[in-house]
Amino acid sequence: MKPIKIFATKELNAYHDTLDKKSLCRDGAERKAELGAEAAAMFSEWRDRIADVVTEANGKATTHTYTPHDIVKIAIAAEVEMRQRGVTLANMPGTLVNARSGLPTAKAYKNAAIAGFACIERKTAGWYLVSYHKDQCYTGPGAEEKLRYQVTEDAAEDIARKSMKDISIIRQPIIKAA
């Protein structure tokens, strides 16, 4: 499958700006609805790009698979997660997110069900859907949705640097035995 662009970084920033304007809007319900419709239009444009692939892969399965909207939410969540962890925009390309949709987790469910698997990648221009397929998985404890991140070495260094930002290391003097 050829990678399909989910959205560009500029589009994501515009979407967040629109949502921020909507939350800060005091111009009445009409203006708020207008801003909400603008944000929804951006969302639908992103979903339409990947809808064919997801629909074809899912087939008749609809309960525990991803929708195009879910794929966009995963990409947005991944972008936010990487930014919160301190990864710079220059080091984000190359980040992979492997996502498996959640299945029933109660002990009563000890059967197999169809789950959706999506792999998305952060490139310089934005997030891309690299692959999507469905697979039969066992249900029960541990079958909740899973997101696994793979980052480049530079991104890992950014994460380590941010995690140690306000922490200093105490160096213990070496004591030699007499």
Buried (B, 14 or more C-beta within 10 A) or exposed (E): EEBBBBBBBEBBEBBBEBBEBBEEBEEEEEEBEEBBEBBEEBBEEBBEBBBEBBEEBBEEBEEBBBBBBBBBBBBBEBBEBBEEBBBBEEBBBBBBBBBBBEBBBEEEBEEEBBBBBBBBBBBEEBBBBBBBBBEEBEBBEEBEBEBEBEBBEBBBBBBEEBEEEEEEEEEEEEEEEE
